[in-house]
């Protein structure tokens, strides 16, 4: 019982001091206390287990109070005249002499920079588009679930806030056709915000960022695509990576693949822990034909993935909602 009381005092003190108090519930201290139960005599287990459960409830209550306090502080008026000091507990606005960028903006610029140095043009995606560019020219069947309202937003006029940056693919192919026929190639990435009818939780948001890549030439291959993607991820994470693929279905590619990397040890990974990073594949002949590109002469590959997933892995961010929370406590970590 003394162990329980000592753990209570220790964890309650750490909850008050922690920026992520809920993580303490996943620590070894509580698990060790619960593990003791199976070593006790039957007549001792009931009283001991009751004490451990009461401790867990007390910790959850303290964490809720702590989180409520953080939220209350977050809505307090900010003294805009206060000096800015990153080490101070009560500080004013971020420095305004040069301004600061949101971490997603910084990382998106990094992603674009890597691809442009690889020879890809960068094109910003649209914030509103039509059904033809969202679905029709990308080989989506008329009855595909993505066309339904429970998955994709639509305005009263029938326009669509794009659910993927693939909405730019047809335009990229059309614009590059002349260059392709002159013996060149099409190589471009499109990037921007996308919108989906999602329930918001730690791993899902209704608004997030994507980057899509398109490459077309006379002899494009899956090998070239895998080499391109490996190059990108190794450059972005700054280390060598193992990769693997598995079959997947996407209407605009054939064959379609899911591309995964083995989670780097430097980012907390263990051997055999794979992370799916994006969807990819060879561009479907119907998509090339829709852009008046002869699939008998030309081949291409495409891929698309979320920016938030890249950043969460890179910085060990556990909750997607932090990006849109507007909390200075989170944003200051990227200064």
ChimeraX attribute file (.defattr): number of C-alpha atoms within 10 A of each C-alpha:
attribute: neighborCount
match mode: 1-to-1
recipient: residues
	/A:1	11
	/A:2	7
	/A:3	8
	/A:4	16
	/A:5	12
	/A:6	10
	/A:7	17
	/A:8	19
	/A:9	10
	/A:10	12
	/A:11	19
	/A:12	16
	/A:13	11
	/A:14	14
	/A:15	22
	/A:16	15
	/A:17	11
	/A:18	13
	/A:19	14
	/A:20	13
	/A:21	21
	/A:22	17
	/A:23	11
	/A:24	18
	/A:25	16
	/A:26	10
	/A:27	10
	/A:28	9
	/A:29	15
	/A:30	19
	/A:31	12
	/A:32	10
	/A:33	18
	/A:34	14
	/A:35	10
	/A:36	12
	/A:37	17
	/A:38	10
	/A:39	10
	/A:40	12
	/A:41	9
	/A:42	9
	/A:43	8
	/A:44	11
	/A:45	15
	/A:46	12
	/A:47	11
	/A:48	18
	/A:49	16
	/A:50	11
	/A:51	16
	/A:52	21
	/A:53	14
	/A:54	12
	/A:55	18
	/A:56	15
	/A:57	12
	/A:58	14
	/A:59	20
	/A:60	17
	/A:61	12
	/A:62	18
	/A:63	22
	/A:64	14
	/A:65	14
	/A:66	20
	/A:67	18
	/A:68	12
	/A:69	11
	/A:70	13
	/A:71	12
	/A:72	10
	/A:73	11
	/A:74	14
	/A:75	9
	/A:76	8
	/A:77	8
	/A:78	13
	/A:79	11
	/A:80	11
	/A:81	9
	/A:82	11
	/A:83	14
	/A:84	15
	/A:85	13
	/A:86	13
	/A:87	7
	/A:88	9
	/A:89	7
	/A:90	12
	/A:91	16
	/A:92	17
	/A:93	14
	/A:94	17
	/A:95	11
	/A:96	8
	/A:97	6
	/A:98	6
	/A:99	7
	/A:100	14
	/A:101	12
	/A:102	15
	/A:103	18
	/A:104	17
	/A:105	12
	/A:106	12
	/A:107	17
	/A:108	21
	/A:109	12
	/A:110	13
	/A:111	19
	/A:112	19
	/A:113	13
	/A:114	17
	/A:115	20
	/A:116	15
	/A:117	9
	/A:118	13
	/A:119	10
	/A:120	19
	/A:121	17
	/A:122	18
	/A:123	16
	/A:124	13
	/A:125	23
	/A:126	17
	/A:127	14
	/A:128	16
	/A:129	18
	/A:130	16
	/A:131	15
	/A:132	13
	/A:133	17
	/A:134	26
	/A:135	20
	/A:136	16
	/A:137	20
	/A:138	25
	/A:139	19
	/A:140	18
	/A:141	12
	/A:142	10
	/A:143	8
	/A:144	10
	/A:145	12
	/A:146	16
	/A:147	17
	/A:148	11
	/A:149	11
	/A:150	11
	/A:151	14
	/A:152	18
	/A:153	18
	/A:154	18
	/A:155	9
	/A:156	6
	/A:157	7
	/A:158	10
	/A:159	14
	/A:160	19
	/A:161	20
	/A:162	27
	/A:163	25
	/A:164	25
	/A:165	27
	/A:166	27
	/A:167	27
	/A:168	24
	/A:169	26
	/A:170	20
	/A:171	13
	/A:172	21
	/A:173	23
	/A:174	15
	/A:175	13
	/A:176	19
	/A:177	19
	/A:178	14
	/A:179	11
	/A:180	17
	/A:181	15
	/A:182	8
	/A:183	9
	/A:184	14
	/A:185	20
	/A:186	20
	/A:187	23
	/A:188	22
	/A:189	26
	/A:190	25
	/A:191	27
	/A:192	20
	/A:193	20
	/A:194	22
	/A:195	21
	/A:196	20
	/A:197	14
	/A:198	13
	/A:199	9
	/A:200	12
	/A:201	11
	/A:202	10
	/A:203	13
	/A:204	14
	/A:205	18
	/A:206	15
	/A:207	14
	/A:208	21
	/A:209	20
	/A:210	22
	/A:211	26
	/A:212	26
	/A:213	25
	/A:214	25
	/A:215	23
	/A:216	25
	/A:217	18
	/A:218	16
	/A:219	11
	/A:220	16
	/A:221	16
	/A:222	15
	/A:223	9
	/A:224	14
	/A:225	21
	/A:226	18
	/A:227	10
	/A:228	13
	/A:229	19
	/A:230	20
	/A:231	16
	/A:232	16
	/A:233	19
	/A:234	14
	/A:235	14
	/A:236	16
	/A:237	16
	/A:238	9
	/A:239	10
	/A:240	12
	/A:241	16
	/A:242	13
	/A:243	17
	/A:244	15
	/A:245	15
	/A:246	11
	/A:247	14
	/A:248	15
	/A:249	14
	/A:250	19
	/A:251	17
	/A:252	25
	/A:253	24
	/A:254	18
	/A:255	17
	/A:256	23
	/A:257	20
	/A:258	18
	/A:259	24
	/A:260	19
	/A:261	20
	/A:262	17
	/A:263	20
	/A:264	20
	/A:265	11
	/A:266	10
	/A:267	12
	/A:268	10
	/A:269	14
	/A:270	12
	/A:271	9
	/A:272	10
	/A:273	12
	/A:274	17
	/A:275	17
	/A:276	17
	/A:277	17
	/A:278	19
	/A:279	22
	/A:280	31
	/A:281	26
	/A:282	23
	/A:283	25
	/A:284	22
	/A:285	19
	/A:286	19
	/A:287	22
	/A:288	26
	/A:289	13
	/A:290	16
	/A:291	19
	/A:292	12
	/A:293	22
	/A:294	15
	/A:295	16
	/A:296	10
	/A:297	10
	/A:298	17
	/A:299	20
	/A:300	26
	/A:301	26
	/A:302	25
	/A:303	24
	/A:304	21
	/A:305	21
	/A:306	20
	/A:307	21
	/A:308	21
	/A:309	19
	/A:310	18
	/A:311	18
	/A:312	15
	/A:313	17
	/A:314	15
	/A:315	11
	/A:316	10
	/A:317	15
	/A:318	11
	/A:319	12
	/A:320	19
	/A:321	15
	/A:322	14
	/A:323	18
	/A:324	12
	/A:325	10
	/A:326	12
	/A:327	13
	/A:328	11
	/A:329	12
	/A:330	14
	/A:331	17
	/A:332	13
	/A:333	10
	/A:334	12
	/A:335	10
